[in-house]
Amino acid sequence: MGKKGKEKNTLNKAKHTKLMNRKKNKLKKEIETRKERLKEIVTKHLEQQKAQEKENDNK
């Protein structure tokens, strides 16, 4: 037979999943921003290297 009355722990489970989803999304965003920052740093570095090579070639 089924239980009578209010379902147990549904509110706590809903809150927990909401918080865990927030945590997962936050981690994903942090990882994406790190990747973007690294890409920017690498491109800037490569541009600087190219500029230095051009200067060295001109000398």
N, CA, C and O atoms as a Tripos MOL2 file, in Angstrom:
@<TRIPOS>MOLECULE
protein
  236   235    59     0     0
PROTEIN
NO_CHARGES

@<TRIPOS>ATOM
      1 N           0.8350   -1.1910    0.0000 N.3       1 MET1
      2 CA          0.0000    0.0000    0.0000 C.3       1 MET1
      3 C           0.8740    1.2470    0.0000 C.2       1 MET1
      4 O           1.9860    1.2690    0.5280 O.2       1 MET1
      5 N           0.3190    2.2780   -0.6150 N.am      2 GLY2
      6 CA          1.0490    3.5280   -0.6880 C.3       2 GLY2
      7 C           0.9870    4.2950    0.6170 C.2       2 GLY2
      8 O           0.1640    4.0130    1.4890 O.2       2 GLY2
      9 N           1.8780    5.2740    0.7330 N.am      3 LYS3
     10 CA          1.9040    6.0830    1.9470 C.3       3 LYS3
     11 C           0.7610    7.0750    1.9340 C.2       3 LYS3
     12 O           0.3100    7.5200    0.8790 O.2       3 LYS3
     13 N           0.3130    7.4040    3.1000 N.am      4 LYS4
     14 CA         -0.7270    8.4200    3.2240 C.3       4 LYS4
     15 C          -0.1020    9.7130    3.7100 C.2       4 LYS4
     16 O           0.8970    9.7000    4.4300 O.2       4 LYS4
     17 N          -0.6880   10.8150    3.3170 N.am      5 GLY5
     18 CA         -0.2000   12.1050    3.8090 C.3       5 GLY5
     19 C           0.8160   12.7460    2.8770 C.2       5 GLY5
     20 O           0.9180   12.4100    1.6970 O.2       5 GLY5
     21 N           1.5570   13.6740    3.4450 N.am      6 LYS6
     22 CA          2.5160   14.4830    2.6870 C.3       6 LYS6
     23 C           3.7340   13.6500    2.2600 C.2       6 LYS6
     24 O           4.1980   12.7790    2.9950 O.2       6 LYS6
     25 N           4.2380   13.9420    1.0490 N.am      7 GLU7
     26 CA          5.4470   13.2580    0.5990 C.3       7 GLU7
     27 C           6.6330   13.7670    1.4000 C.2       7 GLU7
     28 O           6.7060   14.9420    1.7590 O.2       7 GLU7
     29 N           7.5360   12.8790    1.6670 N.am      8 LYS8
     30 CA          8.6550   13.2020    2.5380 C.3       8 LYS8
     31 C           9.8590   13.6740    1.7210 C.2       8 LYS8
     32 O          10.1690   13.1050    0.6740 O.2       8 LYS8
     33 N          10.5240   14.7060    2.2010 N.am      9 ASN9
     34 CA         11.7920   15.1870    1.6650 C.3       9 ASN9
     35 C          11.7530   15.7570    0.2490 C.2       9 ASN9
     36 O          12.8140   15.9510   -0.3450 O.2       9 ASN9
     37 N          10.5980   16.0280   -0.3050 N.am     10 THR10
     38 CA         10.5900   16.5490   -1.6740 C.3      10 THR10
     39 C          11.1360   17.9670   -1.7240 C.2      10 THR10
     40 O          11.8150   18.3290   -2.6850 O.2      10 THR10
     41 N          10.8550   18.7720   -0.7150 N.am     11 LEU11
     42 CA         11.3560   20.1500   -0.7060 C.3      11 LEU11
     43 C          12.8670   20.1730   -0.5600 C.2      11 LEU11
     44 O          13.5490   20.9250   -1.2560 O.2      11 LEU11
     45 N          13.3960   19.3540    0.3430 N.am     12 ASN12
     46 CA         14.8440   19.3200    0.5400 C.3      12 ASN12
     47 C          15.5570   18.8450   -0.7160 C.2      12 ASN12
     48 O          16.6080   19.3760   -1.0750 O.2      12 ASN12
     49 N          14.9880   17.8470   -1.3850 N.am     13 LYS13
     50 CA         15.6060   17.3320   -2.6040 C.3      13 LYS13
     51 C          15.6010   18.3880   -3.6950 C.2      13 LYS13
     52 O          16.5800   18.5320   -4.4270 O.2      13 LYS13
     53 N          14.5050   19.1260   -3.8090 N.am     14 ALA14
     54 CA         14.4100   20.1690   -4.8300 C.3      14 ALA14
     55 C          15.4320   21.2690   -4.5570 C.2      14 ALA14
     56 O          16.0870   21.7520   -5.4810 O.2      14 ALA14
     57 N          15.5690   21.6620   -3.3070 N.am     15 LYS15
     58 CA         16.5480   22.6930   -2.9530 C.3      15 LYS15
     59 C          17.9690   22.2100   -3.2300 C.2      15 LYS15
     60 O          18.8050   22.9580   -3.7350 O.2      15 LYS15
     61 N          18.2230   20.9760   -2.8970 N.am     16 HIS16
     62 CA         19.5540   20.4130   -3.0900 C.3      16 HIS16
     63 C          19.9170   20.3750   -4.5750 C.2      16 HIS16
     64 O          21.0200   20.7650   -4.9580 O.2      16 HIS16
     65 N          18.9910   19.9070   -5.4050 N.am     17 THR17
     66 CA         19.2890   19.8440   -6.8370 C.3      17 THR17
     67 C          19.4820   21.2430   -7.4020 C.2      17 THR17
     68 O          20.3260   21.4490   -8.2740 O.2      17 THR17
     69 N          18.7090   22.2010   -6.9160 N.am     18 LYS18
     70 CA         18.8540   23.5880   -7.3840 C.3      18 LYS18
     71 C          20.2460   24.1090   -7.0420 C.2      18 LYS18
     72 O          20.9150   24.7020   -7.8880 O.2      18 LYS18
     73 N          20.6760   23.8910   -5.8180 N.am     19 LEU19
     74 CA         21.9920   24.3560   -5.3980 C.3      19 LEU19
     75 C          23.1060   23.6390   -6.1560 C.2      19 LEU19
     76 O          24.0950   24.2630   -6.5410 O.2      19 LEU19
     77 N          22.9540   22.3490   -6.3710 N.am     20 MET20
     78 CA         23.9750   21.5980   -7.0990 C.3      20 MET20
     79 C          24.0650   22.0580   -8.5480 C.2      20 MET20
     80 O          25.1580   22.1380   -9.1090 O.2      20 MET20
     81 N          22.9220   22.3590   -9.1530 N.am     21 ASN21
     82 CA         22.9310   22.8820  -10.5230 C.3      21 ASN21
     83 C          23.6310   24.2300  -10.5820 C.2      21 ASN21
     84 O          24.3790   24.5030  -11.5210 O.2      21 ASN21
     85 N          23.3930   25.0710   -9.5860 N.am     22 ARG22
     86 CA         24.0840   26.3580   -9.5250 C.3      22 ARG22
     87 C          25.5900   26.1450   -9.4520 C.2      22 ARG22
     88 O          26.3560   26.8140  -10.1460 O.2      22 ARG22
     89 N          26.0040   25.2140   -8.6120 N.am     23 LYS23
     90 CA         27.4280   24.9360   -8.4300 C.3      23 LYS23
     91 C          28.0510   24.4390   -9.7330 C.2      23 LYS23
     92 O          29.1350   24.8790  -10.1140 O.2      23 LYS23
     93 N          27.3650   23.5270  -10.4110 N.am     24 LYS24
     94 CA         27.8710   22.9910  -11.6700 C.3      24 LYS24
     95 C          27.9970   24.0980  -12.7120 C.2      24 LYS24
     96 O          29.0040   24.1820  -13.4160 O.2      24 LYS24
     97 N          26.9750   24.9470  -12.8090 N.am     25 ASN25
     98 CA         27.0050   26.0380  -13.7810 C.3      25 ASN25
     99 C          28.1280   27.0090  -13.4760 C.2      25 ASN25
    100 O          28.7890   27.5060  -14.3880 O.2      25 ASN25
    101 N          28.3480   27.2800  -12.2060 N.am     26 LYS26
    102 CA         29.4270   28.1920  -11.8080 C.3      26 LYS26
    103 C          30.7810   27.6260  -12.2230 C.2      26 LYS26
    104 O          31.6220   28.3460  -12.7610 O.2      26 LYS26
    105 N          30.9870   26.3410  -11.9730 N.am     27 LEU27
    106 CA         32.2510   25.7050  -12.3480 C.3      27 LEU27
    107 C          32.4540   25.7250  -13.8600 C.2      27 LEU27
    108 O          33.5650   25.9670  -14.3340 O.2      27 LEU27
    109 N          31.3900   25.4730  -14.6180 N.am     28 LYS28
    110 CA         31.4860   25.5090  -16.0750 C.3      28 LYS28
    111 C          31.8740   26.8980  -16.5570 C.2      28 LYS28
    112 O          32.7170   27.0380  -17.4430 O.2      28 LYS28
    113 N          31.2620   27.9260  -15.9770 N.am     29 LYS29
    114 CA         31.5740   29.3040  -16.3700 C.3      29 LYS29
    115 C          33.0230   29.6410  -16.0450 C.2      29 LYS29
    116 O          33.7080   30.2840  -16.8410 O.2      29 LYS29
    117 N          33.4860   29.2130  -14.8860 N.am     30 GLU30
    118 CA         34.8710   29.4790  -14.5020 C.3      30 GLU30
    119 C          35.8400   28.8100  -15.4640 C.2      30 GLU30
    120 O          36.8450   29.4060  -15.8510 O.2      30 GLU30
    121 N          35.5470   27.5890  -15.8480 N.am     31 ILE31
    122 CA         36.4160   26.8740  -16.7820 C.3      31 ILE31
    123 C          36.4310   27.5800  -18.1310 C.2      31 ILE31
    124 O          37.4880   27.7250  -18.7450 O.2      31 ILE31
    125 N          35.2590   28.0220  -18.5970 N.am     32 GLU32
    126 CA         35.1860   28.7250  -19.8800 C.3      32 GLU32
    127 C          35.9560   30.0350  -19.8340 C.2      32 GLU32
    128 O          36.6700   30.3690  -20.7800 O.2      32 GLU32
    129 N          35.8160   30.7800  -18.7430 N.am     33 THR33
    130 CA         36.5200   32.0520  -18.6610 C.3      33 THR33
    131 C          38.0300   31.8390  -18.6010 C.2      33 THR33
    132 O          38.7890   32.6230  -19.1710 O.2      33 THR33
    133 N          38.4690   30.7870  -17.9170 N.am     34 ARG34
    134 CA         39.9010   30.4680  -17.8870 C.3      34 ARG34
    135 C          40.4190   30.1750  -19.2790 C.2      34 ARG34
    136 O          41.4840   30.6560  -19.6680 O.2      34 ARG34
    137 N          39.6580   29.3790  -20.0390 N.am     35 LYS35
    138 CA         40.0620   29.0490  -21.4020 C.3      35 LYS35
    139 C          40.1510   30.3140  -22.2520 C.2      35 LYS35
    140 O          41.0970   30.4810  -23.0220 O.2      35 LYS35
    141 N          39.1700   31.2040  -22.1140 N.am     36 GLU36
    142 CA         39.1770   32.4430  -22.8850 C.3      36 GLU36
    143 C          40.3780   33.3070  -22.5220 C.2      36 GLU36
    144 O          41.0340   33.8620  -23.4030 O.2      36 GLU36
    145 N          40.6650   33.4240  -21.2400 N.am     37 ARG37
    146 CA         41.8180   34.2070  -20.8000 C.3      37 ARG37
    147 C          43.1130   33.6330  -21.3500 C.2      37 ARG37
    148 O          43.9770   34.3710  -21.8240 O.2      37 ARG37
    149 N          43.2440   32.3110  -21.2860 N.am     38 LEU38
    150 CA         44.4480   31.6790  -21.8090 C.3      38 LEU38
    151 C          44.5950   31.9190  -23.3080 C.2      38 LEU38
    152 O          45.6980   32.1800  -23.7900 O.2      38 LEU38
    153 N          43.4990   31.8310  -24.0420 N.am     39 LYS39
    154 CA         43.5490   32.0860  -25.4770 C.3      39 LYS39
    155 C          44.0100   33.5120  -25.7500 C.2      39 LYS39
    156 O          44.8350   33.7430  -26.6340 O.2      39 LYS39
    157 N          43.4780   34.4700  -24.9910 N.am     40 GLU40
    158 CA         43.8670   35.8650  -25.1690 C.3      40 GLU40
    159 C          45.3490   36.0510  -24.8840 C.2      40 GLU40
    160 O          46.0530   36.7280  -25.6340 O.2      40 GLU40
    161 N          45.8170   35.4530  -23.8050 N.am     41 ILE41
    162 CA         47.2310   35.5850  -23.4340 C.3      41 ILE41
    163 C          48.1160   34.9820  -24.5170 C.2      41 ILE41
    164 O          49.1330   35.5680  -24.8880 O.2      41 ILE41
    165 N          47.7340   33.8150  -25.0230 N.am     42 VAL42
    166 CA         48.5370   33.1470  -26.0410 C.3      42 VAL42
    167 C          48.5760   33.9810  -27.3240 C.2      42 VAL42
    168 O          49.6360   34.1340  -27.9310 O.2      42 VAL42
    169 N          47.4360   34.5150  -27.7340 N.am     43 THR43
    170 CA         47.4150   35.3170  -28.9640 C.3      43 THR43
    171 C          48.2490   36.5810  -28.8040 C.2      43 THR43
    172 O          48.9650   36.9650  -29.7280 O.2      43 THR43
    173 N          48.1700   37.2300  -27.6580 N.am     44 LYS44
    174 CA         48.9880   38.4190  -27.4130 C.3      44 LYS44
    175 C          50.4690   38.0690  -27.4560 C.2      44 LYS44
    176 O          51.2750   38.8080  -28.0210 O.2      44 LYS44
    177 N          50.8180   36.9480  -26.8620 N.am     45 HIS45
    178 CA         52.2090   36.5240  -26.8380 C.3      45 HIS45
    179 C          52.7150   36.2390  -28.2520 C.2      45 HIS45
    180 O          53.8250   36.6320  -28.6120 O.2      45 HIS45
    181 N          51.9000   35.5590  -29.0430 N.am     46 LEU46
    182 CA         52.2970   35.2590  -30.4160 C.3      46 LEU46
    183 C          52.4630   36.5410  -31.2370 C.2      46 LEU46
    184 O          53.3810   36.6490  -32.0500 O.2      46 LEU46
    185 N          51.5730   37.5040  -31.0210 N.am     47 GLU47
    186 CA         51.6840   38.7800  -31.7220 C.3      47 GLU47
    187 C          52.9730   39.4990  -31.3380 C.2      47 GLU47
    188 O          53.6470   40.0710  -32.1950 O.2      47 GLU47
    189 N          53.3090   39.4690  -30.0760 N.am     48 GLN48
    190 CA         54.5420   40.1050  -29.6180 C.3      48 GLN48
    191 C          55.7550   39.4120  -30.2210 C.2      48 GLN48
    192 O          56.7160   40.0740  -30.6140 O.2      48 GLN48
    193 N          55.7200   38.1020  -30.2950 N.am     49 GLN49
    194 CA         56.8380   37.3680  -30.8850 C.3      49 GLN49
    195 C          57.0040   37.7300  -32.3590 C.2      49 GLN49
    196 O          58.1220   37.9250  -32.8340 O.2      49 GLN49
    197 N          55.8870   37.8190  -33.0770 N.am     50 LYS50
    198 CA         55.9560   38.1840  -34.4890 C.3      50 LYS50
    199 C          56.5230   39.5860  -34.6550 C.2      50 LYS50
    200 O          57.3280   39.8330  -35.5540 O.2      50 LYS50
    201 N          56.1070   40.4980  -33.7940 N.am     51 ALA51
    202 CA         56.5970   41.8670  -33.8730 C.3      51 ALA51
    203 C          58.0930   41.9070  -33.5930 C.2      51 ALA51
    204 O          58.8280   42.6270  -34.2700 O.2      51 ALA51
    205 N          58.5500   41.1520  -32.6160 N.am     52 GLN52
    206 CA         59.9720   41.1130  -32.3030 C.3      52 GLN52
    207 C          60.7760   40.4950  -33.4500 C.2      52 GLN52
    208 O          61.8760   40.9550  -33.7550 O.2      52 GLN52
    209 N          60.2360   39.4680  -34.0760 N.am     53 GLU53
    210 CA         60.9280   38.8480  -35.2030 C.3      53 GLU53
    211 C          61.0600   39.8170  -36.3620 C.2      53 GLU53
    212 O          62.0930   39.8560  -37.0300 O.2      53 GLU53
    213 N          60.0220   40.5970  -36.6030 N.am     54 LYS54
    214 CA         60.0720   41.5910  -37.6810 C.3      54 LYS54
    215 C          61.1250   42.6460  -37.3740 C.2      54 LYS54
    216 O          61.8620   43.0690  -38.2640 O.2      54 LYS54
    217 N          61.1980   43.0700  -36.1120 N.am     55 GLU55
    218 CA         62.1880   44.0560  -35.7210 C.3      55 GLU55
    219 C          63.6060   43.4850  -35.8850 C.2      55 GLU55
    220 O          64.5110   44.1730  -36.3550 O.2      55 GLU55
    221 N          63.7770   42.2400  -35.4970 N.am     56 ASN56
    222 CA         65.0900   41.6000  -35.6370 C.3      56 ASN56
    223 C          65.4660   41.4170  -37.0960 C.2      56 ASN56
    224 O          66.6390   41.5420  -37.4460 O.2      56 ASN56
    225 N          64.5020   41.1240  -37.9540 N.am     57 ASP57
    226 CA         64.7680   40.9580  -39.3800 C.3      57 ASP57
    227 C          65.1580   42.2860  -40.0250 C.2      57 ASP57
    228 O          65.9850   42.3250  -40.9360 O.2      57 ASP57
    229 N          64.5580   43.3670  -39.5450 N.am     58 ASN58
    230 CA         64.8460   44.6790  -40.1190 C.3      58 ASN58
    231 C          66.2320   45.1590  -39.7370 C.2      58 ASN58
    232 O          66.8110   45.9740  -40.4560 O.2      58 ASN58
    233 N          66.7820   44.6850  -38.6360 N.am     59 LYS59
    234 CA         68.1100   45.1180  -38.1880 C.3      59 LYS59
    235 C          69.1340   44.4710  -38.9890 C.2      59 LYS59
    236 O          70.3240   44.7010  -38.7720 O.2      59 LYS59
@<TRIPOS>BOND
     1     1     2 1
     2     2     3 1
     3     3     4 2
     4     3     5 am
     5     5     6 1
     6     6     7 1
     7     7     8 2
     8     7     9 am
     9     9    10 1
    10    10    11 1
    11    11    12 2
    12    11    13 am
    13    13    14 1
    14    14    15 1
    15    15    16 2
    16    15    17 am
    17    17    18 1
    18    18    19 1
    19    19    20 2
    20    19    21 am
    21    21    22 1
    22    22    23 1
    23    23    24 2
    24    23    25 am
    25    25    26 1
    26    26    27 1
    27    27    28 2
    28    27    29 am
    29    29    30 1
    30    30    31 1
    31    31    32 2
    32    31    33 am
    33    33    34 1
    34    34    35 1
    35    35    36 2
    36    35    37 am
    37    37    38 1
    38    38    39 1
    39    39    40 2
    40    39    41 am
    41    41    42 1
    42    42    43 1
    43    43    44 2
    44    43    45 am
    45    45    46 1
    46    46    47 1
    47    47    48 2
    48    47    49 am
    49    49    50 1
    50    50    51 1
    51    51    52 2
    52    51    53 am
    53    53    54 1
    54    54    55 1
    55    55    56 2
    56    55    57 am
    57    57    58 1
    58    58    59 1
    59    59    60 2
    60    59    61 am
    61    61    62 1
    62    62    63 1
    63    63    64 2
    64    63    65 am
    65    65    66 1
    66    66    67 1
    67    67    68 2
    68    67    69 am
    69    69    70 1
    70    70    71 1
    71    71    72 2
    72    71    73 am
    73    73    74 1
    74    74    75 1
    75    75    76 2
    76    75    77 am
    77    77    78 1
    78    78    79 1
    79    79    80 2
    80    79    81 am
    81    81    82 1
    82    82    83 1
    83    83    84 2
    84    83    85 am
    85    85    86 1
    86    86    87 1
    87    87    88 2
    88    87    89 am
    89    89    90 1
    90    90    91 1
    91    91    92 2
    92    91    93 am
    93    93    94 1
    94    94    95 1
    95    95    96 2
    96    95    97 am
    97    97    98 1
    98    98    99 1
    99    99   100 2
   100    99   101 am
   101   101   102 1
   102   102   103 1
   103   103   104 2
   104   103   105 am
   105   105   106 1
   106   106   107 1
   107   107   108 2
   108   107   109 am
   109   109   110 1
   110   110   111 1
   111   111   112 2
   112   111   113 am
   113   113   114 1
   114   114   115 1
   115   115   116 2
   116   115   117 am
   117   117   118 1
   118   118   119 1
   119   119   120 2
   120   119   121 am
   121   121   122 1
   122   122   123 1
   123   123   124 2
   124   123   125 am
   125   125   126 1
   126   126   127 1
   127   127   128 2
   128   127   129 am
   129   129   130 1
   130   130   131 1
   131   131   132 2
   132   131   133 am
   133   133   134 1
   134   134   135 1
   135   135   136 2
   136   135   137 am
   137   137   138 1
   138   138   139 1
   139   139   140 2
   140   139   141 am
   141   141   142 1
   142   142   143 1
   143   143   144 2
   144   143   145 am
   145   145   146 1
   146   146   147 1
   147   147   148 2
   148   147   149 am
   149   149   150 1
   150   150   151 1
   151   151   152 2
   152   151   153 am
   153   153   154 1
   154   154   155 1
   155   155   156 2
   156   155   157 am
   157   157   158 1
   158   158   159 1
   159   159   160 2
   160   159   161 am
   161   161   162 1
   162   162   163 1
   163   163   164 2
   164   163   165 am
   165   165   166 1
   166   166   167 1
   167   167   168 2
   168   167   169 am
   169   169   170 1
   170   170   171 1
   171   171   172 2
   172   171   173 am
   173   173   174 1
   174   174   175 1
   175   175   176 2
   176   175   177 am
   177   177   178 1
   178   178   179 1
   179   179   180 2
   180   179   181 am
   181   181   182 1
   182   182   183 1
   183   183   184 2
   184   183   185 am
   185   185   186 1
   186   186   187 1
   187   187   188 2
   188   187   189 am
   189   189   190 1
   190   190   191 1
   191   191   192 2
   192   191   193 am
   193   193   194 1
   194   194   195 1
   195   195   196 2
   196   195   197 am
   197   197   198 1
   198   198   199 1
   199   199   200 2
   200   199   201 am
   201   201   202 1
   202   202   203 1
   203   203   204 2
   204   203   205 am
   205   205   206 1
   206   206   207 1
   207   207   208 2
   208   207   209 am
   209   209   210 1
   210   210   211 1
   211   211   212 2
   212   211   213 am
   213   213   214 1
   214   214   215 1
   215   215   216 2
   216   215   217 am
   217   217   218 1
   218   218   219 1
   219   219   220 2
   220   219   221 am
   221   221   222 1
   222   222   223 1
   223   223   224 2
   224   223   225 am
   225   225   226 1
   226   226   227 1
   227   227   228 2
   228   227   229 am
   229   229   230 1
   230   230   231 1
   231   231   232 2
   232   231   233 am
   233   233   234 1
   234   234   235 1
   235   235   236 2
@<TRIPOS>SUBSTRUCTURE
     1 MET1         2 RESIDUE 1 A MET
     2 GLY2         6 RESIDUE 1 A GLY
     3 LYS3        10 RESIDUE 1 A LYS
     4 LYS4        14 RESIDUE 1 A LYS
     5 GLY5        18 RESIDUE 1 A GLY
     6 LYS6        22 RESIDUE 1 A LYS
     7 GLU7        26 RESIDUE 1 A GLU
     8 LYS8        30 RESIDUE 1 A LYS
     9 ASN9        34 RESIDUE 1 A ASN
    10 THR10       38 RESIDUE 1 A THR
    11 LEU11       42 RESIDUE 1 A LEU
    12 ASN12       46 RESIDUE 1 A ASN
    13 LYS13       50 RESIDUE 1 A LYS
    14 ALA14       54 RESIDUE 1 A ALA
    15 LYS15       58 RESIDUE 1 A LYS
    16 HIS16       62 RESIDUE 1 A HIS
    17 THR17       66 RESIDUE 1 A THR
    18 LYS18       70 RESIDUE 1 A LYS
    19 LEU19       74 RESIDUE 1 A LEU
    20 MET20       78 RESIDUE 1 A MET
    21 ASN21       82 RESIDUE 1 A ASN
    22 ARG22       86 RESIDUE 1 A ARG
    23 LYS23       90 RESIDUE 1 A LYS
    24 LYS24       94 RESIDUE 1 A LYS
    25 ASN25       98 RESIDUE 1 A ASN
    26 LYS26      102 RESIDUE 1 A LYS
    27 LEU27      106 RESIDUE 1 A LEU
    28 LYS28      110 RESIDUE 1 A LYS
    29 LYS29      114 RESIDUE 1 A LYS
    30 GLU30      118 RESIDUE 1 A GLU
    31 ILE31      122 RESIDUE 1 A ILE
    32 GLU32      126 RESIDUE 1 A GLU
    33 THR33      130 RESIDUE 1 A THR
    34 ARG34      134 RESIDUE 1 A ARG
    35 LYS35      138 RESIDUE 1 A LYS
    36 GLU36      142 RESIDUE 1 A GLU
    37 ARG37      146 RESIDUE 1 A ARG
    38 LEU38      150 RESIDUE 1 A LEU
    39 LYS39      154 RESIDUE 1 A LYS
    40 GLU40      158 RESIDUE 1 A GLU
    41 ILE41      162 RESIDUE 1 A ILE
    42 VAL42      166 RESIDUE 1 A VAL
    43 THR43      170 RESIDUE 1 A THR
    44 LYS44      174 RESIDUE 1 A LYS
    45 HIS45      178 RESIDUE 1 A HIS
    46 LEU46      182 RESIDUE 1 A LEU
    47 GLU47      186 RESIDUE 1 A GLU
    48 GLN48      190 RESIDUE 1 A GLN
    49 GLN49      194 RESIDUE 1 A GLN
    50 LYS50      198 RESIDUE 1 A LYS
    51 ALA51      202 RESIDUE 1 A ALA
    52 GLN52      206 RESIDUE 1 A GLN
    53 GLU53      210 RESIDUE 1 A GLU
    54 LYS54      214 RESIDUE 1 A LYS
    55 GLU55      218 RESIDUE 1 A GLU
    56 ASN56      222 RESIDUE 1 A ASN
    57 ASP57      226 RESIDUE 1 A ASP
    58 ASN58      230 RESIDUE 1 A ASN
    59 LYS59      234 RESIDUE 1 A LYS
